[in-house]
């Protein structure tokens, strides 16, 4: 179990490829000539694709169990506990899952409570980040706005922090939530920053493709982190992975 939990070559490869993609994006983006191309369809196409990605991401945060079945074959410990009235709500007849981690002290920073309802810190952060990014994308891609280049650097920091978050073992719930939100918002800042700088549909599409891979990497490491927490736990319970 120790080898399976800690020594995962596939996860290491995902992380290396993610940061390699981040590096390649920055090098490629800043090496292209300014105002590289002028296309009337660039902003509508990129704005629509990124907006769709944000919407799909928001759906995934409120339907985590169903969405995880699409991308992952293995079960995630964070989804093993039966859904109760505390971690799910019904809105217009649709069951919205907003809490899905085990009721364990070791997962306390992964959940927060509002009255009698529990909410997943990570999913809530991703939802907030996607929602803000969606509205920002609507404003930017439907106008002639231009943003400063340093947005790319700020966005890069957000993506990097989001990728390594499962490795940080944070205990602060609010910091956990903010980094997850900053992860998605960071992608948005990088997108509008590079779009303003080089105005290239190809570099924009490259970033959108990378963001999907980064999210896949982030989810994979998050699932690994859940198993690591259970592996290090001394308590014996039915939810523990052995």
Rosetta blueprint (number, residue, H / E / L):
1 X L
2 X H
3 X H
4 X H
5 X H
6 X H
7 X L
8 X L
9 X H
10 X H
11 X H
12 X H
13 X H
14 X H
15 X H
16 X H
17 X H
18 X H
19 X H
20 X H
21 X H
22 X H
23 X H
24 X H
25 X H
26 X H
27 X H
28 X H
29 X H
30 X H
31 X H
32 X L
33 X L
34 X L
35 X L
36 X L
37 X L
38 X L
39 X L
40 X L
41 X L
42 X H
43 X H
44 X H
45 X H
46 X H
47 X H
48 X H
49 X H
50 X H
51 X H
52 X H
53 X H
54 X H
55 X H
56 X H
57 X H
58 X H
59 X H
60 X H
61 X H
62 X H
63 X L
64 X H
65 X H
66 X H
67 X H
68 X H
69 X H
70 X H
71 X H
72 X L
73 X L
74 X L
75 X L
76 X L
77 X H
78 X H
79 X H
80 X L
81 X L
82 X L
83 X L
84 X L
85 X L
86 X L
87 X L
88 X E
89 X E
90 X E
91 X E
92 X L
93 X L
94 X E
95 X E
96 X E
97 X E
98 X L
99 X L
100 X L
101 X L
102 X L
103 X L
104 X L
105 X H
106 X H
107 X H
108 X H
109 X H
110 X H
111 X E
112 X E
113 X E
114 X E
115 X L
116 X L
117 X E
118 X E
119 X E
120 X E
121 X H
122 X H
123 X H
124 X H
125 X H
126 X H
127 X H
128 X H
129 X H
130 X H
131 X H
132 X H
133 X H
134 X H
135 X H
136 X H
137 X H
138 X H
139 X H
140 X H
141 X H
142 X L
143 X L
144 X L
145 X L
146 X L
147 X L
148 X L
149 X L
150 X H
151 X H
152 X H
153 X H
154 X H
155 X H
156 X H
157 X H
158 X H
159 X H
160 X H
161 X H
162 X H
163 X H
164 X H
165 X H
166 X H
167 X H
168 X H
169 X L
170 X L
171 X L
172 X L
173 X H
174 X H
175 X H
176 X H
177 X H
178 X H
179 X H
180 X H
181 X H
182 X H
183 X H
184 X H
185 X H
186 X H
187 X H
188 X H
189 X H
190 X H
191 X H
192 X H
193 X H
194 X H
195 X H
196 X H
197 X H
198 X H
199 X L
200 X L
201 X H
202 X H
203 X H
204 X H
205 X H
206 X H
207 X H
208 X H
209 X H
210 X H
211 X H
212 X H
213 X H
214 X H
215 X H
216 X H
217 X H
218 X H
219 X H
220 X H
221 X H
222 X H
223 X H
224 X H
225 X H
226 X H
227 X H
228 X H
229 X H
230 X H
231 X H
232 X H
233 X L
234 X L
235 X L
236 X L
237 X L
238 X L
239 X L
240 X L
241 X L
242 X L
